[in-house]
Amino acid sequence: MRNNSKLIIFDFDGTLADTLGALMRITNRLAPEFGYPQISDEQLANLKYLSSWEIIRFSKVALWKLPFLLKRVKEEFPGEVRNVKLFPGVVELLNTLKVQGYRLGIVSSNAEANIRSLLNQHQIEHLFDFVTTASTFGKGKAIGRLIKQYHCPKSDVIYIGDEIRDIQAARSIAIRVVAVGWGFNAPTALMDRQPDLLITKPLALISALARFYPQTTLLA
């Protein structure tokens, strides 16, 4: 019998799936329509040290246009999904966590249909108890609702993400957060925001969780 109290929630873009190339192609393609300059590779390297709000200010996208731009990016994503891969080690990690008895979920600002499409492509959708879409700056509230829905103590919930806003979302509801060093924001930028832990490869999460739950046996 599994102990289902331990809930591991993942971000999607940049944490499970390497979507950066696809998202950059989409945003650069939409640049003329929404009136912002395309982003060069050199500029992208600099953006990795900025928060989401700093990136928005840098892009000079009018704030009233932002919801429409984000909606269009999600709508354009299915045309790129065949070019998107999961990060090496992610499938093995997820299978291991499921066998160990953890509940797994996804909270992402990408569209649920886009996420499920890629999960199905890799035959891992069944590993997740839920896939939830949140607004760009609404992940904390979405995770808070799920904690109540699944009756989880906050001490049993960990959020895994690759961006500064993921750390901020977890901090806003007082849960632990593990930052990953292979996604969008640079590891040094993530460490400046003081996550509970930074890992540099997916399988390192297994030993990290053993540190968080040293006295817990999930399988009974």
mmCIF file of the C-alpha atoms, coordinates in Angstrom:
data_MODEL
# 
_entry.id   MODEL 
# 
loop_
_atom_site.group_PDB 
_atom_site.id 
_atom_site.type_symbol 
_atom_site.label_atom_id 
_atom_site.label_alt_id 
_atom_site.label_comp_id 
_atom_site.label_asym_id 
_atom_site.label_entity_id 
_atom_site.label_seq_id 
_atom_site.pdbx_PDB_ins_code 
_atom_site.Cartn_x 
_atom_site.Cartn_y 
_atom_site.Cartn_z 
_atom_site.occupancy 
_atom_site.B_iso_or_equiv 
_atom_site.pdbx_formal_charge 
_atom_site.auth_seq_id 
_atom_site.auth_comp_id 
_atom_site.auth_asym_id 
_atom_site.auth_atom_id 
_atom_site.pdbx_PDB_model_num 
ATOM 1   C CA . MET A 1 1   ? 0.000  0.000  0.000   1.00 0.00 ? 1   MET A CA 1 
ATOM 2   C CA . ARG A 1 2   ? 1.327  3.464  -0.871  1.00 0.00 ? 2   ARG A CA 1 
ATOM 3   C CA . ASN A 1 3   ? 1.645  6.435  1.449   1.00 0.00 ? 3   ASN A CA 1 
ATOM 4   C CA . ASN A 1 4   ? 0.048  9.115  -0.722  1.00 0.00 ? 4   ASN A CA 1 
ATOM 5   C CA . SER A 1 5   ? 0.765  12.123 1.489   1.00 0.00 ? 5   SER A CA 1 
ATOM 6   C CA . LYS A 1 6   ? 3.998  13.081 -0.311  1.00 0.00 ? 6   LYS A CA 1 
ATOM 7   C CA . LEU A 1 7   ? 3.210  15.253 -3.335  1.00 0.00 ? 7   LEU A CA 1 
ATOM 8   C CA . ILE A 1 8   ? 5.866  16.249 -5.873  1.00 0.00 ? 8   ILE A CA 1 
ATOM 9   C CA . ILE A 1 9   ? 4.659  18.962 -8.266  1.00 0.00 ? 9   ILE A CA 1 
ATOM 10  C CA . PHE A 1 10  ? 6.618  19.785 -11.398 1.00 0.00 ? 10  PHE A CA 1 
ATOM 11  C CA . ASP A 1 11  ? 6.755  22.772 -13.649 1.00 0.00 ? 11  ASP A CA 1 
ATOM 12  C CA . PHE A 1 12  ? 6.709  21.670 -17.298 1.00 0.00 ? 12  PHE A CA 1 
ATOM 13  C CA . ASP A 1 13  ? 8.599  24.008 -19.660 1.00 0.00 ? 13  ASP A CA 1 
ATOM 14  C CA . GLY A 1 14  ? 12.308 23.928 -18.890 1.00 0.00 ? 14  GLY A CA 1 
ATOM 15  C CA . THR A 1 15  ? 11.862 21.412 -16.070 1.00 0.00 ? 15  THR A CA 1 
ATOM 16  C CA . LEU A 1 16  ? 10.485 18.262 -17.691 1.00 0.00 ? 16  LEU A CA 1 
ATOM 17  C CA . ALA A 1 17  ? 10.508 19.329 -21.338 1.00 0.00 ? 17  ALA A CA 1 
ATOM 18  C CA . ASP A 1 18  ? 13.136 21.222 -23.315 1.00 0.00 ? 18  ASP A CA 1 
ATOM 19  C CA . THR A 1 19  ? 10.736 23.712 -24.879 1.00 0.00 ? 19  THR A CA 1 
ATOM 20  C CA . LEU A 1 20  ? 13.021 26.755 -25.037 1.00 0.00 ? 20  LEU A CA 1 
ATOM 21  C CA . GLY A 1 21  ? 13.818 26.452 -28.757 1.00 0.00 ? 21  GLY A CA 1 
ATOM 22  C CA . ALA A 1 22  ? 10.157 25.985 -29.640 1.00 0.00 ? 22  ALA A CA 1 
ATOM 23  C CA . LEU A 1 23  ? 9.027  28.924 -27.496 1.00 0.00 ? 23  LEU A CA 1 
ATOM 24  C CA . MET A 1 24  ? 11.727 31.188 -28.927 1.00 0.00 ? 24  MET A CA 1 
ATOM 25  C CA . ARG A 1 25  ? 10.689 30.350 -32.491 1.00 0.00 ? 25  ARG A CA 1 
ATOM 26  C CA . ILE A 1 26  ? 7.076  31.111 -31.632 1.00 0.00 ? 26  ILE A CA 1 
ATOM 27  C CA . THR A 1 27  ? 7.752  34.393 -29.827 1.00 0.00 ? 27  THR A CA 1 
ATOM 28  C CA . ASN A 1 28  ? 10.076 35.633 -32.572 1.00 0.00 ? 28  ASN A CA 1 
ATOM 29  C CA . ARG A 1 29  ? 7.485  34.678 -35.179 1.00 0.00 ? 29  ARG A CA 1 
ATOM 30  C CA . LEU A 1 30  ? 4.841  36.700 -33.337 1.00 0.00 ? 30  LEU A CA 1 
ATOM 31  C CA . ALA A 1 31  ? 7.107  39.730 -32.811 1.00 0.00 ? 31  ALA A CA 1 
ATOM 32  C CA . PRO A 1 32  ? 5.856  41.790 -35.791 1.00 0.00 ? 32  PRO A CA 1 
ATOM 33  C CA . GLU A 1 33  ? 2.217  41.170 -34.855 1.00 0.00 ? 33  GLU A CA 1 
ATOM 34  C CA . PHE A 1 34  ? 2.649  42.257 -31.220 1.00 0.00 ? 34  PHE A CA 1 
ATOM 35  C CA . GLY A 1 35  ? 5.171  45.020 -31.818 1.00 0.00 ? 35  GLY A CA 1 
ATOM 36  C CA . TYR A 1 36  ? 8.272  43.877 -29.983 1.00 0.00 ? 36  TYR A CA 1 
ATOM 37  C CA . PRO A 1 37  ? 11.776 43.160 -31.333 1.00 0.00 ? 37  PRO A CA 1 
ATOM 38  C CA . GLN A 1 38  ? 12.879 39.607 -32.016 1.00 0.00 ? 38  GLN A CA 1 
ATOM 39  C CA . ILE A 1 39  ? 15.292 38.140 -29.475 1.00 0.00 ? 39  ILE A CA 1 
ATOM 40  C CA . SER A 1 40  ? 18.791 37.181 -30.590 1.00 0.00 ? 40  SER A CA 1 
ATOM 41  C CA . ASP A 1 41  ? 20.790 34.281 -29.119 1.00 0.00 ? 41  ASP A CA 1 
ATOM 42  C CA . GLU A 1 42  ? 23.038 36.808 -27.384 1.00 0.00 ? 42  GLU A CA 1 
ATOM 43  C CA . GLN A 1 43  ? 20.068 38.568 -25.792 1.00 0.00 ? 43  GLN A CA 1 
ATOM 44  C CA . LEU A 1 44  ? 18.595 35.222 -24.748 1.00 0.00 ? 44  LEU A CA 1 
ATOM 45  C CA . ALA A 1 45  ? 21.786 34.404 -22.842 1.00 0.00 ? 45  ALA A CA 1 
ATOM 46  C CA . ASN A 1 46  ? 21.388 37.646 -20.883 1.00 0.00 ? 46  ASN A CA 1 
ATOM 47  C CA . LEU A 1 47  ? 17.686 37.042 -20.211 1.00 0.00 ? 47  LEU A CA 1 
ATOM 48  C CA . LYS A 1 48  ? 18.558 33.872 -18.302 1.00 0.00 ? 48  LYS A CA 1 
ATOM 49  C CA . TYR A 1 49  ? 19.597 36.066 -15.361 1.00 0.00 ? 49  TYR A CA 1 
ATOM 50  C CA . LEU A 1 50  ? 16.347 38.059 -15.222 1.00 0.00 ? 50  LEU A CA 1 
ATOM 51  C CA . SER A 1 51  ? 12.999 37.482 -13.554 1.00 0.00 ? 51  SER A CA 1 
ATOM 52  C CA . SER A 1 52  ? 9.822  37.230 -15.642 1.00 0.00 ? 52  SER A CA 1 
ATOM 53  C CA . TRP A 1 53  ? 8.822  40.839 -14.906 1.00 0.00 ? 53  TRP A CA 1 
ATOM 54  C CA . GLU A 1 54  ? 12.302 42.044 -15.857 1.00 0.00 ? 54  GLU A CA 1 
ATOM 55  C CA . ILE A 1 55  ? 12.028 40.132 -19.134 1.00 0.00 ? 55  ILE A CA 1 
ATOM 56  C CA . ILE A 1 56  ? 8.640  41.699 -19.842 1.00 0.00 ? 56  ILE A CA 1 
ATOM 57  C CA . ARG A 1 57  ? 10.082 45.167 -19.261 1.00 0.00 ? 57  ARG A CA 1 
ATOM 58  C CA . PHE A 1 58  ? 13.047 44.330 -21.492 1.00 0.00 ? 58  PHE A CA 1 
ATOM 59  C CA . SER A 1 59  ? 10.775 43.129 -24.314 1.00 0.00 ? 59  SER A CA 1 
ATOM 60  C CA . LYS A 1 60  ? 8.768  46.375 -24.256 1.00 0.00 ? 60  LYS A CA 1 
ATOM 61  C CA . VAL A 1 61  ? 5.545  44.439 -24.850 1.00 0.00 ? 61  VAL A CA 1 
ATOM 62  C CA . ALA A 1 62  ? 2.593  46.616 -23.881 1.00 0.00 ? 62  ALA A CA 1 
ATOM 63  C CA . LEU A 1 63  ? 1.091  45.137 -20.719 1.00 0.00 ? 63  LEU A CA 1 
ATOM 64  C CA . TRP A 1 64  ? -2.406 45.146 -22.190 1.00 0.00 ? 64  TRP A CA 1 
ATOM 65  C CA . LYS A 1 65  ? -1.117 42.955 -25.033 1.00 0.00 ? 65  LYS A CA 1 
ATOM 66  C CA . LEU A 1 66  ? 0.547  40.420 -22.754 1.00 0.00 ? 66  LEU A CA 1 
ATOM 67  C CA . PRO A 1 67  ? -2.488 38.144 -22.110 1.00 0.00 ? 67  PRO A CA 1 
ATOM 68  C CA . PHE A 1 68  ? -3.190 37.995 -25.853 1.00 0.00 ? 68  PHE A CA 1 
ATOM 69  C CA . LEU A 1 69  ? 0.459  37.207 -26.617 1.00 0.00 ? 69  LEU A CA 1 
ATOM 70  C CA . LEU A 1 70  ? 0.597  34.397 -24.058 1.00 0.00 ? 70  LEU A CA 1 
ATOM 71  C CA . LYS A 1 71  ? -2.644 32.965 -25.447 1.00 0.00 ? 71  LYS A CA 1 
ATOM 72  C CA . ARG A 1 72  ? -1.208 32.979 -28.962 1.00 0.00 ? 72  ARG A CA 1 
ATOM 73  C CA . VAL A 1 73  ? 2.009  31.302 -27.826 1.00 0.00 ? 73  VAL A CA 1 
ATOM 74  C CA . LYS A 1 74  ? -0.027 28.451 -26.328 1.00 0.00 ? 74  LYS A CA 1 
ATOM 75  C CA . GLU A 1 75  ? -2.086 28.185 -29.498 1.00 0.00 ? 75  GLU A CA 1 
ATOM 76  C CA . GLU A 1 76  ? 1.047  28.034 -31.671 1.00 0.00 ? 76  GLU A CA 1 
ATOM 77  C CA . PHE A 1 77  ? 2.765  25.428 -29.491 1.00 0.00 ? 77  PHE A CA 1 
ATOM 78  C CA . PRO A 1 78  ? 1.113  22.313 -31.039 1.00 0.00 ? 78  PRO A CA 1 
ATOM 79  C CA . GLY A 1 79  ? 2.856  23.132 -34.322 1.00 0.00 ? 79  GLY A CA 1 
ATOM 80  C CA . GLU A 1 80  ? 6.202  22.800 -32.526 1.00 0.00 ? 80  GLU A CA 1 
ATOM 81  C CA . VAL A 1 81  ? 5.472  19.891 -30.211 1.00 0.00 ? 81  VAL A CA 1 
ATOM 82  C CA . ARG A 1 82  ? 7.059  17.280 -32.472 1.00 0.00 ? 82  ARG A CA 1 
ATOM 83  C CA . ASN A 1 83  ? 10.363 19.143 -32.070 1.00 0.00 ? 83  ASN A CA 1 
ATOM 84  C CA . VAL A 1 84  ? 10.198 19.109 -28.263 1.00 0.00 ? 84  VAL A CA 1 
ATOM 85  C CA . LYS A 1 85  ? 12.035 16.479 -26.219 1.00 0.00 ? 85  LYS A CA 1 
ATOM 86  C CA . LEU A 1 86  ? 12.004 15.596 -22.556 1.00 0.00 ? 86  LEU A CA 1 
ATOM 87  C CA . PHE A 1 87  ? 15.286 16.252 -20.794 1.00 0.00 ? 87  PHE A CA 1 
ATOM 88  C CA . PRO A 1 88  ? 17.557 13.185 -20.486 1.00 0.00 ? 88  PRO A CA 1 
ATOM 89  C CA . GLY A 1 89  ? 16.791 11.284 -17.301 1.00 0.00 ? 89  GLY A CA 1 
ATOM 90  C CA . VAL A 1 90  ? 13.281 12.686 -16.834 1.00 0.00 ? 90  VAL A CA 1 
ATOM 91  C CA . VAL A 1 91  ? 11.402 9.495  -17.757 1.00 0.00 ? 91  VAL A CA 1 
ATOM 92  C CA . GLU A 1 92  ? 13.598 7.379  -15.485 1.00 0.00 ? 92  GLU A CA 1 
ATOM 93  C CA . LEU A 1 93  ? 13.140 9.890  -12.668 1.00 0.00 ? 93  LEU A CA 1 
ATOM 94  C CA . LEU A 1 94  ? 9.356  9.944  -12.954 1.00 0.00 ? 94  LEU A CA 1 
ATOM 95  C CA . ASN A 1 95  ? 9.077  6.164  -13.092 1.00 0.00 ? 95  ASN A CA 1 
ATOM 96  C CA . THR A 1 96  ? 11.326 5.820  -10.046 1.00 0.00 ? 96  THR A CA 1 
ATOM 97  C CA . LEU A 1 97  ? 9.352  8.370  -8.026  1.00 0.00 ? 97  LEU A CA 1 
ATOM 98  C CA . LYS A 1 98  ? 6.079  6.649  -8.898  1.00 0.00 ? 98  LYS A CA 1 
ATOM 99  C CA . VAL A 1 99  ? 7.439  3.255  -7.829  1.00 0.00 ? 99  VAL A CA 1 
ATOM 100 C CA . GLN A 1 100 ? 8.640  4.818  -4.573  1.00 0.00 ? 100 GLN A CA 1 
ATOM 101 C CA . GLY A 1 101 ? 5.074  5.901  -3.838  1.00 0.00 ? 101 GLY A CA 1 
ATOM 102 C CA . TYR A 1 102 ? 5.104  9.633  -4.463  1.00 0.00 ? 102 TYR A CA 1 
ATOM 103 C CA . ARG A 1 103 ? 2.104  11.414 -5.919  1.00 0.00 ? 103 ARG A CA 1 
ATOM 104 C CA . LEU A 1 104 ? 3.141  13.384 -8.991  1.00 0.00 ? 104 LEU A CA 1 
ATOM 105 C CA . GLY A 1 105 ? 1.546  16.408 -10.597 1.00 0.00 ? 105 GLY A CA 1 
ATOM 106 C CA . ILE A 1 106 ? 2.245  19.258 -12.998 1.00 0.00 ? 106 ILE A CA 1 
ATOM 107 C CA . VAL A 1 107 ? 1.403  22.936 -12.556 1.00 0.00 ? 107 VAL A CA 1 
ATOM 108 C CA . SER A 1 108 ? 2.448  24.974 -15.580 1.00 0.00 ? 108 SER A CA 1 
ATOM 109 C CA . SER A 1 109 ? 1.553  28.127 -17.444 1.00 0.00 ? 109 SER A CA 1 
ATOM 110 C CA . ASN A 1 110 ? 1.500  26.113 -20.674 1.00 0.00 ? 110 ASN A CA 1 
ATOM 111 C CA . ALA A 1 111 ? -1.865 24.775 -21.864 1.00 0.00 ? 111 ALA A CA 1 
ATOM 112 C CA . GLU A 1 112 ? -2.996 21.448 -20.416 1.00 0.00 ? 112 GLU A CA 1 
ATOM 113 C CA . ALA A 1 113 ? -3.642 20.047 -23.903 1.00 0.00 ? 113 ALA A CA 1 
ATOM 114 C CA . ASN A 1 114 ? -0.071 20.889 -24.962 1.00 0.00 ? 114 ASN A CA 1 
ATOM 115 C CA . ILE A 1 115 ? 1.380  19.210 -21.885 1.00 0.00 ? 115 ILE A CA 1 
ATOM 116 C CA . ARG A 1 116 ? -0.742 16.091 -22.211 1.00 0.00 ? 116 ARG A CA 1 
ATOM 117 C CA . SER A 1 117 ? 0.143  15.822 -25.893 1.00 0.00 ? 117 SER A CA 1 
ATOM 118 C CA . LEU A 1 118 ? 3.836  15.602 -25.084 1.00 0.00 ? 118 LEU A CA 1 
ATOM 119 C CA . LEU A 1 119 ? 3.302  13.281 -22.119 1.00 0.00 ? 119 LEU A CA 1 
ATOM 120 C CA . ASN A 1 120 ? 1.296  10.962 -24.368 1.00 0.00 ? 120 ASN A CA 1 
ATOM 121 C CA . GLN A 1 121 ? 4.023  11.111 -26.981 1.00 0.00 ? 121 GLN A CA 1 
ATOM 122 C CA . HIS A 1 122 ? 6.393  9.652  -24.376 1.00 0.00 ? 122 HIS A CA 1 
ATOM 123 C CA . GLN A 1 123 ? 3.756  7.358  -22.819 1.00 0.00 ? 123 GLN A CA 1 
ATOM 124 C CA . ILE A 1 124 ? 4.074  8.842  -19.327 1.00 0.00 ? 124 ILE A CA 1 
ATOM 125 C CA . GLU A 1 125 ? 0.758  10.662 -18.841 1.00 0.00 ? 125 GLU A CA 1 
ATOM 126 C CA . HIS A 1 126 ? -0.438 7.877  -16.521 1.00 0.00 ? 126 HIS A CA 1 
ATOM 127 C CA . LEU A 1 127 ? 2.316  8.716  -14.021 1.00 0.00 ? 127 LEU A CA 1 
ATOM 128 C CA . PHE A 1 128 ? 0.648  12.002 -13.051 1.00 0.00 ? 128 PHE A CA 1 
ATOM 129 C CA . ASP A 1 129 ? -2.268 12.451 -10.682 1.00 0.00 ? 129 ASP A CA 1 
ATOM 130 C CA . PHE A 1 130 ? -3.063 15.834 -12.241 1.00 0.00 ? 130 PHE A CA 1 
ATOM 131 C CA . VAL A 1 131 ? -1.982 18.340 -14.898 1.00 0.00 ? 131 VAL A CA 1 
ATOM 132 C CA . THR A 1 132 ? -3.073 21.892 -14.107 1.00 0.00 ? 132 THR A CA 1 
ATOM 133 C CA . THR A 1 133 ? -2.688 25.139 -16.032 1.00 0.00 ? 133 THR A CA 1 
ATOM 134 C CA . ALA A 1 134 ? -2.003 28.320 -14.079 1.00 0.00 ? 134 ALA A CA 1 
ATOM 135 C CA . SER A 1 135 ? -1.573 31.902 -15.193 1.00 0.00 ? 135 SER A CA 1 
ATOM 136 C CA . THR A 1 136 ? 1.987  33.132 -15.670 1.00 0.00 ? 136 THR A CA 1 
ATOM 137 C CA . PHE A 1 137 ? 2.097  34.620 -12.175 1.00 0.00 ? 137 PHE A CA 1 
ATOM 138 C CA . GLY A 1 138 ? -0.611 32.440 -10.609 1.00 0.00 ? 138 GLY A CA 1 
ATOM 139 C CA . LYS A 1 139 ? 1.223  29.217 -9.903  1.00 0.00 ? 139 LYS A CA 1 
ATOM 140 C CA . GLY A 1 140 ? 1.256  29.747 -6.142  1.00 0.00 ? 140 GLY A CA 1 
ATOM 141 C CA . LYS A 1 141 ? -2.521 30.036 -5.957  1.00 0.00 ? 141 LYS A CA 1 
ATOM 142 C CA . ALA A 1 142 ? -2.997 27.005 -8.216  1.00 0.00 ? 142 ALA A CA 1 
ATOM 143 C CA . ILE A 1 143 ? -0.670 24.882 -6.082  1.00 0.00 ? 143 ILE A CA 1 
ATOM 144 C CA . GLY A 1 144 ? -2.416 26.095 -2.927  1.00 0.00 ? 144 GLY A CA 1 
ATOM 145 C CA . ARG A 1 145 ? -5.769 24.906 -4.270  1.00 0.00 ? 145 ARG A CA 1 
ATOM 146 C CA . LEU A 1 146 ? -4.310 21.497 -5.130  1.00 0.00 ? 146 LEU A CA 1 
ATOM 147 C CA . ILE A 1 147 ? -2.804 21.119 -1.656  1.00 0.00 ? 147 ILE A CA 1 
ATOM 148 C CA . LYS A 1 148 ? -6.291 21.589 -0.201  1.00 0.00 ? 148 LYS A CA 1 
ATOM 149 C CA . GLN A 1 149 ? -7.880 19.301 -2.795  1.00 0.00 ? 149 GLN A CA 1 
ATOM 150 C CA . TYR A 1 150 ? -5.458 16.464 -2.038  1.00 0.00 ? 150 TYR A CA 1 
ATOM 151 C CA . HIS A 1 151 ? -5.447 17.142 1.714   1.00 0.00 ? 151 HIS A CA 1 
ATOM 152 C CA . CYS A 1 152 ? -1.662 17.369 1.856   1.00 0.00 ? 152 CYS A CA 1 
ATOM 153 C CA . PRO A 1 153 ? 0.254  19.021 4.690   1.00 0.00 ? 153 PRO A CA 1 
ATOM 154 C CA . LYS A 1 154 ? 2.473  21.725 3.224   1.00 0.00 ? 154 LYS A CA 1 
ATOM 155 C CA . SER A 1 155 ? 5.481  19.938 4.701   1.00 0.00 ? 155 SER A CA 1 
ATOM 156 C CA . ASP A 1 156 ? 4.719  17.017 2.354   1.00 0.00 ? 156 ASP A CA 1 
ATOM 157 C CA . VAL A 1 157 ? 4.649  19.133 -0.837  1.00 0.00 ? 157 VAL A CA 1 
ATOM 158 C CA . ILE A 1 158 ? 7.639  20.125 -2.978  1.00 0.00 ? 158 ILE A CA 1 
ATOM 159 C CA . TYR A 1 159 ? 7.569  22.180 -6.178  1.00 0.00 ? 159 TYR A CA 1 
ATOM 160 C CA . ILE A 1 160 ? 10.221 21.597 -8.848  1.00 0.00 ? 160 ILE A CA 1 
ATOM 161 C CA . GLY A 1 161 ? 10.917 24.399 -11.328 1.00 0.00 ? 161 GLY A CA 1 
ATOM 162 C CA . ASP A 1 162 ? 13.502 26.067 -13.526 1.00 0.00 ? 162 ASP A CA 1 
ATOM 163 C CA . GLU A 1 163 ? 12.586 29.747 -13.184 1.00 0.00 ? 163 GLU A CA 1 
ATOM 164 C CA . ILE A 1 164 ? 12.801 32.487 -10.608 1.00 0.00 ? 164 ILE A CA 1 
ATOM 165 C CA . ARG A 1 165 ? 9.001  32.769 -10.668 1.00 0.00 ? 165 ARG A CA 1 
ATOM 166 C CA . ASP A 1 166 ? 8.752  29.089 -9.653  1.00 0.00 ? 166 ASP A CA 1 
ATOM 167 C CA . ILE A 1 167 ? 10.754 29.824 -6.515  1.00 0.00 ? 167 ILE A CA 1 
ATOM 168 C CA . GLN A 1 168 ? 8.617  32.880 -5.846  1.00 0.00 ? 168 GLN A CA 1 
ATOM 169 C CA . ALA A 1 169 ? 5.412  30.857 -6.323  1.00 0.00 ? 169 ALA A CA 1 
ATOM 170 C CA . ALA A 1 170 ? 6.504  28.215 -3.813  1.00 0.00 ? 170 ALA A CA 1 
ATOM 171 C CA . ARG A 1 171 ? 7.633  30.834 -1.304  1.00 0.00 ? 171 ARG A CA 1 
ATOM 172 C CA . SER A 1 172 ? 4.284  32.647 -1.598  1.00 0.00 ? 172 SER A CA 1 
ATOM 173 C CA . ILE A 1 173 ? 2.495  29.609 -0.126  1.00 0.00 ? 173 ILE A CA 1 
ATOM 174 C CA . ALA A 1 174 ? 5.310  28.449 2.183   1.00 0.00 ? 174 ALA A CA 1 
ATOM 175 C CA . ILE A 1 175 ? 6.224  25.145 0.545   1.00 0.00 ? 175 ILE A CA 1 
ATOM 176 C CA . ARG A 1 176 ? 9.670  23.798 -0.300  1.00 0.00 ? 176 ARG A CA 1 
ATOM 177 C CA . VAL A 1 177 ? 11.084 24.330 -3.755  1.00 0.00 ? 177 VAL A CA 1 
ATOM 178 C CA . VAL A 1 178 ? 13.826 22.568 -5.706  1.00 0.00 ? 178 VAL A CA 1 
ATOM 179 C CA . ALA A 1 179 ? 15.330 24.566 -8.564  1.00 0.00 ? 179 ALA A CA 1 
ATOM 180 C CA . VAL A 1 180 ? 16.747 22.777 -11.601 1.00 0.00 ? 180 VAL A CA 1 
ATOM 181 C CA . GLY A 1 181 ? 19.872 24.045 -13.321 1.00 0.00 ? 181 GLY A CA 1 
ATOM 182 C CA . TRP A 1 182 ? 19.119 22.792 -16.846 1.00 0.00 ? 182 TRP A CA 1 
ATOM 183 C CA . GLY A 1 183 ? 16.144 25.047 -17.687 1.00 0.00 ? 183 GLY A CA 1 
ATOM 184 C CA . PHE A 1 184 ? 15.615 28.712 -18.495 1.00 0.00 ? 184 PHE A CA 1 
ATOM 185 C CA . ASN A 1 185 ? 17.104 30.717 -15.645 1.00 0.00 ? 185 ASN A CA 1 
ATOM 186 C CA . ALA A 1 186 ? 20.830 30.412 -14.987 1.00 0.00 ? 186 ALA A CA 1 
ATOM 187 C CA . PRO A 1 187 ? 21.814 28.455 -11.850 1.00 0.00 ? 187 PRO A CA 1 
ATOM 188 C CA . THR A 1 188 ? 23.428 31.534 -10.283 1.00 0.00 ? 188 THR A CA 1 
ATOM 189 C CA . ALA A 1 189 ? 20.221 33.542 -10.797 1.00 0.00 ? 189 ALA A CA 1 
ATOM 190 C CA . LEU A 1 190 ? 18.232 30.749 -9.160  1.00 0.00 ? 190 LEU A CA 1 
ATOM 191 C CA . MET A 1 191 ? 20.592 30.476 -6.198  1.00 0.00 ? 191 MET A CA 1 
ATOM 192 C CA . ASP A 1 192 ? 20.279 34.215 -5.597  1.00 0.00 ? 192 ASP A CA 1 
ATOM 193 C CA . ARG A 1 193 ? 16.583 33.529 -4.824  1.00 0.00 ? 193 ARG A CA 1 
ATOM 194 C CA . GLN A 1 194 ? 17.525 30.856 -2.261  1.00 0.00 ? 194 GLN A CA 1 
ATOM 195 C CA . PRO A 1 195 ? 15.613 27.708 -3.235  1.00 0.00 ? 195 PRO A CA 1 
ATOM 196 C CA . ASP A 1 196 ? 15.754 24.846 -0.741  1.00 0.00 ? 196 ASP A CA 1 
ATOM 197 C CA . LEU A 1 197 ? 18.014 23.015 -3.165  1.00 0.00 ? 197 LEU A CA 1 
ATOM 198 C CA . LEU A 1 198 ? 19.444 23.324 -6.672  1.00 0.00 ? 198 LEU A CA 1 
ATOM 199 C CA . ILE A 1 199 ? 20.011 20.169 -8.710  1.00 0.00 ? 199 ILE A CA 1 
ATOM 200 C CA . THR A 1 200 ? 21.889 19.863 -11.990 1.00 0.00 ? 200 THR A CA 1 
ATOM 201 C CA . LYS A 1 201 ? 20.494 16.575 -13.325 1.00 0.00 ? 201 LYS A CA 1 
ATOM 202 C CA . PRO A 1 202 ? 17.038 14.993 -12.991 1.00 0.00 ? 202 PRO A CA 1 
ATOM 203 C CA . LEU A 1 203 ? 18.058 11.829 -11.143 1.00 0.00 ? 203 LEU A CA 1 
ATOM 204 C CA . ALA A 1 204 ? 19.650 13.955 -8.395  1.00 0.00 ? 204 ALA A CA 1 
ATOM 205 C CA . LEU A 1 205 ? 16.088 14.638 -7.211  1.00 0.00 ? 205 LEU A CA 1 
ATOM 206 C CA . ILE A 1 206 ? 15.844 11.088 -5.847  1.00 0.00 ? 206 ILE A CA 1 
ATOM 207 C CA . SER A 1 207 ? 18.645 11.585 -3.319  1.00 0.00 ? 207 SER A CA 1 
ATOM 208 C CA . ALA A 1 208 ? 17.364 15.121 -2.629  1.00 0.00 ? 208 ALA A CA 1 
ATOM 209 C CA . LEU A 1 209 ? 13.967 13.754 -1.594  1.00 0.00 ? 209 LEU A CA 1 
ATOM 210 C CA . ALA A 1 210 ? 15.662 11.227 0.674   1.00 0.00 ? 210 ALA A CA 1 
ATOM 211 C CA . ARG A 1 211 ? 17.217 14.210 2.462   1.00 0.00 ? 211 ARG A CA 1 
ATOM 212 C CA . PHE A 1 212 ? 13.873 15.986 2.752   1.00 0.00 ? 212 PHE A CA 1 
ATOM 213 C CA . TYR A 1 213 ? 12.098 12.866 4.077   1.00 0.00 ? 213 TYR A CA 1 
ATOM 214 C CA . PRO A 1 214 ? 14.842 10.957 5.964   1.00 0.00 ? 214 PRO A CA 1 
ATOM 215 C CA . GLN A 1 215 ? 12.502 9.156  8.350   1.00 0.00 ? 215 GLN A CA 1 
ATOM 216 C CA . THR A 1 216 ? 9.779  8.272  5.869   1.00 0.00 ? 216 THR A CA 1 
ATOM 217 C CA . THR A 1 217 ? 9.205  4.899  4.190   1.00 0.00 ? 217 THR A CA 1 
ATOM 218 C CA . LEU A 1 218 ? 6.819  5.461  1.321   1.00 0.00 ? 218 LEU A CA 1 
ATOM 219 C CA . LEU A 1 219 ? 6.284  1.829  0.438   1.00 0.00 ? 219 LEU A CA 1 
ATOM 220 C CA . ALA A 1 220 ? 4.554  -0.348 2.986   1.00 0.00 ? 220 ALA A CA 1 
# 
